[in-house]
Amino acid sequence: MREEPEDIRQAVKIYKALGEPTRFRIARMLANDPPLCCADLGTRLESVAGSTLSHHLKQLTDCGLLESSKDGTFVYYKLNRELAKRFAPVLFE
């Protein structure tokens, strides 16, 4: 069995993550805004429960599309713009 190149595996992970509408909305939101914390994202998404939002953020972080940084008790998320431009330029439209 032949090993897949790393960028193909990366692309598949990203496309799987973005295949869910809420995750796509989160990524698109972060493409146009400064880093946001979970509470700010939850307010903007309105009908998404906190635990569900955490799951979505984990999926987007695990595929490399989101980066996080901690400031006190808050975790801020931002889009990995380089990766997004390479694999999902539609997020910037």
DSSP file (Angstrom, degrees, kcal/mol; ACC not computed):
  #  RESIDUE AA STRUCTURE BP1 BP2  ACC     N-H-->O    O-->H-N    N-H-->O    O-->H-N    TCO  KAPPA ALPHA  PHI   PSI    X-CA   Y-CA   Z-CA
    1    1 A M              0   0    0      0, 0.0     2,-0.3     0, 0.0     0, 0.0   0.000 360.0 360.0 360.0 135.0    0.0    0.0    0.0
    2    2 A R        -     0   0    0      1,-0.1     2,-0.3     0, 0.0     0, 0.0  -0.623 360.0-121.6 -86.2 136.9    1.3    3.4   -1.0
    3    3 A E        -     0   0    0     -2,-0.3     3,-0.1     1,-0.1    -1,-0.1  -0.579  26.5-124.2 -76.3 135.3    1.7    6.2    1.6
    4    4 A E        -     0   0    0     -2,-0.3    -1,-0.1     1,-0.1     5,-0.0  -0.569  31.4-102.6 -77.7 141.7   -0.3    9.4    0.8
    5    5 A P    >>  -     0   0    0      0, 0.0     4,-1.8     0, 0.0     3,-0.8  -0.298  31.8-114.3 -60.4 150.9    1.7   12.6    0.7
    6    6 A E  H 3> S+     0   0    0      1,-0.3     4,-2.6     2,-0.2     5,-0.2   0.861 113.7  55.7 -57.7 -40.3    1.3   14.8    3.8
    7    7 A D  H 3> S+     0   0    0      1,-0.2     4,-2.2     2,-0.2    -1,-0.3   0.806 105.4  52.5 -68.6 -26.2   -0.4   17.6    2.0
    8    8 A I  H <> S+     0   0    0     -3,-0.8     4,-2.3     2,-0.2    -1,-0.2   0.923 111.1  46.7 -70.6 -43.7   -3.1   15.2    0.7
    9    9 A R  H  X S+     0   0    0     -4,-1.8     4,-2.1     2,-0.2    -2,-0.2   0.911 113.2  50.1 -62.4 -41.3   -3.8   14.0    4.2
   10   10 A Q  H  X S+     0   0    0     -4,-2.6     4,-2.3     1,-0.2    -2,-0.2   0.925 110.0  49.8 -62.2 -45.7   -3.8   17.6    5.5
   11   11 A A  H  X S+     0   0    0     -4,-2.2     4,-2.8     1,-0.2     5,-0.2   0.907 109.4  51.5 -61.0 -42.9   -6.3   18.6    2.8
   12   12 A V  H  X S+     0   0    0     -4,-2.3     4,-2.3     1,-0.2    -1,-0.2   0.914 110.2  49.1 -61.8 -43.2   -8.6   15.7    3.6
   13   13 A K  H  X S+     0   0    0     -4,-2.1     4,-2.2     2,-0.2    -1,-0.2   0.919 113.5  46.9 -61.3 -44.0   -8.6   16.6    7.3
   14   14 A I  H  X S+     0   0    0     -4,-2.3     4,-2.6     1,-0.2    -2,-0.2   0.930 112.7  47.8 -65.4 -46.0   -9.4   20.3    6.5
   15   15 A Y  H  X S+     0   0    0     -4,-2.8     4,-0.8     1,-0.2    -1,-0.2   0.863 111.3  51.6 -66.6 -34.8  -12.2   19.4    4.0
   16   16 A K  H >< S+     0   0    0     -4,-2.3     3,-0.6    -5,-0.2     4,-0.3   0.931 111.7  47.1 -63.5 -45.1  -13.7   17.0    6.4
   17   17 A A  H >< S+     0   0    0     -4,-2.2     3,-1.0     1,-0.2    -2,-0.2   0.913 114.3  46.3 -63.4 -42.7  -13.7   19.7    9.1
   18   18 A L  H 3< S+     0   0    0     -4,-2.6    -1,-0.2     1,-0.2    -2,-0.2   0.572  92.5  82.2 -77.9  -8.1  -15.2   22.3    6.8
   19   19 A G  T << S+     0   0    0     -4,-0.8    -1,-0.2    -3,-0.6    -2,-0.2   0.615  76.6  79.8 -71.6 -11.3  -17.8   19.9    5.6
   20   20 A E  S <> S-     0   0    0     -3,-1.0     4,-2.2    -4,-0.3     3,-0.3  -0.870  82.9-136.7 -98.0 126.5  -20.0   20.6    8.6
   21   21 A P  H  > S+     0   0    0      0, 0.0     4,-2.4     0, 0.0     5,-0.2   0.833 100.2  50.7 -55.8 -40.1  -21.9   24.0    8.2
   22   22 A T  H  > S+     0   0    0      2,-0.2     4,-2.3     1,-0.2     5,-0.1   0.918 111.3  48.3 -66.8 -41.0  -21.2   25.3   11.7
   23   23 A R  H  > S+     0   0    0     -3,-0.3     4,-2.5     2,-0.2    -1,-0.2   0.892 110.4  52.0 -65.1 -38.2  -17.5   24.7   11.4
   24   24 A F  H  X S+     0   0    0     -4,-2.2     4,-2.5     2,-0.2    -2,-0.2   0.926 109.9  49.3 -61.5 -44.0  -17.4   26.4    8.0
   25   25 A R  H  X S+     0   0    0     -4,-2.4     4,-2.5     2,-0.2    -2,-0.2   0.898 110.6  50.5 -62.3 -41.3  -19.2   29.4    9.5
   26   26 A I  H  X S+     0   0    0     -4,-2.3     4,-2.4     2,-0.2    -2,-0.2   0.944 112.3  46.2 -61.6 -48.6  -16.7   29.5   12.4
   27   27 A A  H  X S+     0   0    0     -4,-2.5     4,-1.1     1,-0.2    -2,-0.2   0.899 113.9  48.3 -62.8 -41.2  -13.7   29.4   10.0
   28   28 A R  H  X S+     0   0    0     -4,-2.5     4,-0.8     2,-0.2    -1,-0.2   0.891 110.0  52.4 -67.2 -38.7  -15.3   32.0    7.7
   29   29 A M  H >X S+     0   0    0     -4,-2.5     3,-0.9     1,-0.2     4,-0.8   0.926 110.7  47.3 -60.5 -45.3  -16.0   34.3   10.7
   30   30 A L  H 3< S+     0   0    0     -4,-2.4    49,-0.6     1,-0.2    -1,-0.2   0.679 101.9  65.3 -73.7 -17.1  -12.4   34.0   11.9
   31   31 A A  H 3< S+     0   0    0     -4,-1.1    -1,-0.2    -3,-0.2    -2,-0.2   0.779 113.8  31.9 -71.2 -25.7  -11.1   34.8    8.4
   32   32 A N  H << S+     0   0    0     -3,-0.9    -2,-0.2    -4,-0.8    -1,-0.2   0.471 116.1  59.2-111.6  -4.8  -12.6   38.2    8.6
   33   33 A D  S  < S-     0   0    0     -4,-0.8     3,-0.1     1,-0.1     0, 0.0  -0.793  84.4-100.6-122.6 162.9  -12.3   39.1   12.3
   34   34 A P  S    S-     0   0    0      0, 0.0    -1,-0.1     0, 0.0    43,-0.1  -0.238  71.2 -57.3 -68.3 172.4   -9.5   39.4   14.9
   35   35 A P        -     0   0    0      0, 0.0     2,-0.3     0, 0.0    43,-0.2  -0.235  63.2-158.8 -53.2 140.1   -9.0   36.4   17.2
   36   36 A L  E     -A   77   0A   0     41,-2.0    41,-3.1    -3,-0.1     2,-0.1  -0.924  10.4-128.6-124.4 147.9  -12.2   35.6   19.2
   37   37 A C  E  >  -A   76   0A   0     -2,-0.3     4,-2.4    39,-0.3     5,-0.2  -0.447  35.7-100.9 -87.3 169.2  -12.8   33.7   22.4
   38   38 A C  H  > S+     0   0    0     37,-0.8     4,-2.8     1,-0.2     5,-0.2   0.878 122.1  54.1 -57.7 -41.1  -15.3   30.8   22.7
   39   39 A A  H  > S+     0   0    0      2,-0.2     4,-2.1     1,-0.2    -1,-0.2   0.912 109.2  47.8 -62.7 -42.7  -17.8   33.1   24.4
   40   40 A D  H  > S+     0   0    0      2,-0.2     4,-2.0     1,-0.2    -2,-0.2   0.909 113.0  48.3 -64.7 -42.1  -17.7   35.7   21.5
   41   41 A L  H  X S+     0   0    0     -4,-2.4     4,-2.2     1,-0.2    -2,-0.2   0.926 110.6  51.7 -62.9 -43.9  -18.0   32.9   19.0
   42   42 A G  H  X S+     0   0    0     -4,-2.8     4,-1.3     1,-0.2     6,-0.4   0.880 108.7  51.1 -60.6 -39.6  -21.0   31.4   20.9
   43   43 A T  H  < S+     0   0    0     -4,-2.1    -1,-0.2     1,-0.2    -2,-0.2   0.908 112.3  46.0 -64.5 -42.2  -22.7   34.8   21.0
   44   44 A R  H  < S+     0   0    0     -4,-2.0    -2,-0.2     1,-0.2    -1,-0.2   0.828 114.6  46.6 -71.5 -31.1  -22.3   35.2   17.3
   45   45 A L  H  < S-     0   0    0     -4,-2.2     2,-2.2     1,-0.2    -1,-0.2   0.649  84.7-176.2 -86.0 -14.9  -23.5   31.7   16.4
   46   46 A E     <  +     0   0    0     -4,-1.3    -1,-0.2     1,-0.2    -2,-0.1  -0.307  68.0  49.0  59.6 -71.5  -26.5   32.0   18.8
   47   47 A S  S    S+     0   0    0     -2,-2.2     2,-0.6    -3,-0.1    -1,-0.2   0.206  84.0 104.1 -91.8  17.2  -28.0   28.6   18.7
   48   48 A V        -     0   0    0     -6,-0.4    -3,-0.1   -26,-0.0    -2,-0.1  -0.877  69.1-129.9-103.0 122.6  -24.9   26.5   19.2
   49   49 A A     >  -     0   0    0     -2,-0.6     4,-2.7     1,-0.1     5,-0.2  -0.289  22.0-114.1 -66.0 153.6  -24.5   25.0   22.7
   50   50 A G  H  > S+     0   0    0      1,-0.2     4,-2.3     2,-0.2     5,-0.1   0.881 115.6  48.9 -57.5 -43.1  -21.2   25.5   24.5
   51   51 A S  H  > S+     0   0    0      2,-0.2     4,-1.8     1,-0.2    -1,-0.2   0.877 112.4  48.7 -67.7 -35.8  -20.2   21.9   24.5
   52   52 A T  H  > S+     0   0    0      2,-0.2     4,-2.3     1,-0.2    -2,-0.2   0.904 110.1  51.7 -68.3 -41.2  -21.0   21.6   20.8
   53   53 A L  H  X S+     0   0    0     -4,-2.7     4,-2.7     1,-0.2     5,-0.2   0.912 107.6  52.5 -61.7 -42.8  -19.0   24.7   20.1
   54   54 A S  H  X S+     0   0    0     -4,-2.3     4,-2.2     1,-0.2    -1,-0.2   0.899 108.3  51.2 -59.3 -41.2  -16.0   23.3   21.9
   55   55 A H  H  X S+     0   0    0     -4,-1.8     4,-2.2     2,-0.2    -2,-0.2   0.930 110.9  47.9 -61.3 -46.3  -16.3   20.1   19.8
   56   56 A H  H  X S+     0   0    0     -4,-2.3     4,-2.2     1,-0.2    -2,-0.2   0.912 111.4  50.0 -62.3 -43.2  -16.3   22.2   16.6
   57   57 A L  H  X S+     0   0    0     -4,-2.7     4,-2.1     1,-0.2    -1,-0.2   0.877 109.6  51.9 -64.4 -37.1  -13.3   24.3   17.7
   58   58 A K  H  X S+     0   0    0     -4,-2.2     4,-3.0    -5,-0.2    -1,-0.2   0.918 108.9  49.9 -64.7 -43.1  -11.4   21.1   18.6
   59   59 A Q  H  X S+     0   0    0     -4,-2.2     4,-1.5     1,-0.2     6,-0.2   0.921 113.3  45.9 -61.5 -44.0  -12.0   19.7   15.1
   60   60 A L  H  <>S+     0   0    0     -4,-2.2     6,-1.5     1,-0.2     5,-1.3   0.841 115.3  47.1 -69.5 -33.1  -10.9   22.9   13.4
   61   61 A T  H ><5S+     0   0    0     -4,-2.1     3,-1.3     4,-0.2    -2,-0.2   0.905 108.1  55.5 -72.5 -42.6   -7.8   23.0   15.7
   62   62 A D  H 3<5S+     0   0    0     -4,-3.0    -2,-0.2     1,-0.3    -1,-0.2   0.819 106.6  50.1 -61.9 -31.9   -6.9   19.4   15.2
   63   63 A C  T 3<5S-     0   0    0     -4,-1.5    -1,-0.3    -5,-0.2    -2,-0.2   0.540 118.1-113.0 -85.0  -4.4   -6.8   19.8   11.4
   64   64 A G  T < 5S+     0   0    0     -3,-1.3    -3,-0.2    -4,-0.2    19,-0.2   0.417  87.3 114.2  93.9  -1.6   -4.5   22.8   11.7
   65   65 A L  S   <S+     0   0    0     -5,-1.3    15,-3.3    -6,-0.2     2,-0.4   0.812  74.2  45.9 -75.6 -29.5   -7.0   25.4   10.5
   66   66 A L  E     -B   79   0A   0     -6,-1.5     2,-0.4    13,-0.2    13,-0.2  -0.879  65.4-161.3-113.8 147.9   -7.3   27.2   13.8
   67   67 A E  E     -B   78   0A   0     11,-2.9    11,-2.6    -2,-0.4     2,-0.3  -0.936  12.7-154.5-119.8 147.9   -4.6   28.3   16.2
   68   68 A S  E     -B   77   0A   0     -2,-0.4     2,-0.3     9,-0.2     9,-0.2  -0.914  11.6-175.0-125.8 152.4   -5.3   29.1   19.9
   69   69 A S  E     -B   76   0A   0      7,-2.2     7,-3.4    -2,-0.3     2,-0.4  -0.994  21.1-130.2-142.7 145.2   -3.7   31.3   22.5
   70   70 A K  E     +B   75   0A   0     -2,-0.3     2,-0.4     5,-0.2     5,-0.2  -0.787  19.6 179.8-101.2 137.1   -4.5   31.7   26.1
   71   71 A D  E >   -B   74   0A   0      3,-3.2     3,-1.9    -2,-0.4     2,-0.4  -0.866  68.5 -54.6-134.0  98.6   -5.0   35.1   27.8
   72   72 A G  T 3  S-     0   0    0     -2,-0.4    -2,-0.0     1,-0.3     0, 0.0  -0.568 121.9 -18.9  67.8-122.5   -5.8   34.6   31.5
   73   73 A T  T 3  S+     0   0    0     -2,-0.4     2,-0.3    -3,-0.1    -1,-0.3   0.466 122.4  91.3 -94.3  -1.9   -8.9   32.3   31.6
   74   74 A F  E <   - B   0  71A   0     -3,-1.9    -3,-3.2   -37,-0.0     2,-0.5  -0.735  60.6-153.4 -98.4 142.6   -9.8   33.0   28.0
   75   75 A V  E     - B   0  70A   0     -2,-0.3   -37,-0.8    -5,-0.2     2,-0.4  -0.967  14.7-156.5-110.4 124.2   -8.7   31.0   25.0
   76   76 A Y  E     -AB  37  69A   0     -7,-3.4    -7,-2.2    -2,-0.5     2,-0.4  -0.834   3.1-153.7-104.2 138.9   -8.7   33.0   21.7
   77   77 A Y  E     +AB  36  68A   0    -41,-3.1   -41,-2.0    -2,-0.4     2,-0.3  -0.897  14.2 176.0-113.7 138.9   -8.9   31.3   18.3
   78   78 A K  E     - B   0  67A   0    -11,-2.6   -11,-2.9    -2,-0.4     2,-0.3  -0.973  34.2-102.6-137.7 155.7   -7.6   32.6   15.1
   79   79 A L  E     - B   0  66A   0    -49,-0.6     2,-1.5    -2,-0.3   -13,-0.2  -0.545  26.5-124.5 -76.8 136.8   -7.5   31.2   11.6
   80   80 A N     >  -     0   0    0    -15,-3.3     4,-2.6    -2,-0.3     5,-0.2  -0.693  32.9-169.6 -77.0  92.8   -4.3   29.8   10.3
   81   81 A R  H  > S+     0   0    0     -2,-1.5     4,-2.8     1,-0.2     5,-0.2   0.839  77.2  54.8 -61.7 -38.1   -4.4   32.1    7.3
   82   82 A E  H  > S+     0   0    0      2,-0.2     4,-1.6     1,-0.2    -1,-0.2   0.937 113.0  42.0 -62.3 -46.9   -1.5   30.5    5.4
   83   83 A L  H  > S+     0   0    0      2,-0.2     4,-2.7     1,-0.2     5,-0.4   0.897 114.9  51.3 -66.9 -41.0   -3.2   27.0    5.5
   84   84 A A  H  X S+     0   0    0     -4,-2.6     4,-2.8     1,-0.2     7,-0.2   0.908 109.0  50.0 -64.5 -42.1   -6.6   28.5    4.7
   85   85 A K  H  < S+     0   0    0     -4,-2.8    -1,-0.2    -5,-0.2    -2,-0.2   0.863 114.9  45.9 -63.9 -34.1   -5.3   30.4    1.7
   86   86 A R  H  < S+     0   0    0     -4,-1.6    -2,-0.2    -5,-0.2    -1,-0.2   0.922 131.4  15.4 -74.4 -45.1   -3.7   27.2    0.5
   87   87 A F  H  < S+     0   0    0     -4,-2.7    -3,-0.2     1,-0.1    -2,-0.2   0.672 136.0  26.0-107.8 -20.3   -6.5   24.7    1.0
   88   88 A A    ><  +     0   0    0     -4,-2.8     3,-2.0    -5,-0.4     4,-0.2  -0.357  55.7 156.7-144.2  60.3   -9.7   26.8    1.5
   89   89 A P  G >   +     0   0    0      0, 0.0     3,-1.9     0, 0.0     4,-0.2   0.710  67.2  79.3 -61.5 -18.2   -9.5   30.2   -0.2
   90   90 A V  G >  S+     0   0    0      1,-0.3     3,-1.4     2,-0.2    -5,-0.1   0.733  77.4  73.2 -60.5 -22.0  -13.3   30.3   -0.3
   91   91 A L  G <  S+     0   0    0     -3,-2.0    -1,-0.3     1,-0.3   -60,-0.1   0.734  93.4  54.0 -64.7 -21.3  -13.2   31.3    3.4
   92   92 A F  G <         0   0    0     -3,-1.9    -1,-0.3    -4,-0.2    -2,-0.2   0.408 360.0 360.0 -95.1   1.6  -12.0   34.8    2.4
   93   93 A E    <         0   0    0     -3,-1.4    -1,-0.2    -4,-0.2    -2,-0.1   0.474 360.0 360.0 -81.4 360.0  -14.8   35.5   -0.1
